[in-house]
Amino acid sequence: MDIKSKRLLLLVVSCSISGVILGGTSAWAESKMCWHADTVTSECLTQNIVEKTIQGMSTGLLAGAGAAFGAAWNLRHQD
């Protein structure tokens, strides 16, 4: 594995991990805010907080990996 491949892999992994953390945190916070709202909806009562958090984490993973590949693509074509 050459140095460019290692840098791309490091970029993708770090962006994906950041996306998982941010996506999971925001989904969890949104679920918690739903419980503390003035009017609690039926959607709020029926949602599973763990499932919602996992969905946010998976979305963050895809967004982070996509951002990393997009940044790498952009840098490659600027040179």
Secondary structure as UniProt FT lines:
FT   HELIX           3..35
FT   HELIX           42..46
FT   HELIX           49..78
//
